[in-house]
Amino acid sequence: MKPGLYEALERVAAVIEQHKHGDPEKSYVARLTAKGGDAVLKKIGEEATETVLAAKGGDRLQLVRETADLWFHCMIMLAQHGLGPGDVLAELHRREGISGIDEKAARGKE
């Protein structure tokens, strides 16, 4: 990971945390979270679909932009559950060096 990228994720997470209970008239995050958890999940579904369509369309810039939207909304969902990017990165770190097939099989045993 390029230097500073983890910190950028943490800064975005901090802004989400500050705004999630803020004024819905002034903050997109507050407006979305005020609608409840299902609104965030619906938005993630929309962004995931847009990301897939961008990938199929082959426009690299559009793919990056849609993926950024998807990640942002996933970060809002994580914040609603008291989690952040560090939790996801720790899980990815835990999986490092483990075959995806083996990791998936191990999850079935939990």
Phi, psi and omega in degrees: 000138179295145179304137176092347183289320176298317179298324177297317176299319180294324177293317177298316179299321179294320177295317177301315180299317179295325189265343189298335177247019182278197182279116180299342177283341185244349186223126176299317181299314179297318180298315181292314182290332178295336179283348179102168185301324181296328179296320179294316180296320177299317180296321177297318177299317178297314182293325178296318178297316179296325178294315178299315180297322177295320179296317179294327181286339175083003179277106186298319180296315179297321178298315178297316181296317180292323177295321177299317177299316180298312179300316181301313181291327174296324178293325175296316178300314178301316181299325178296338181254013179072026181241169180209185183299329179299326178294318180291317179296324177296320178293318176298321178297318179300324183279347183304130178085000178256133177302138177301324179294315179294320181295317180295319179297322180293327179295328179293342181269350184283000000 
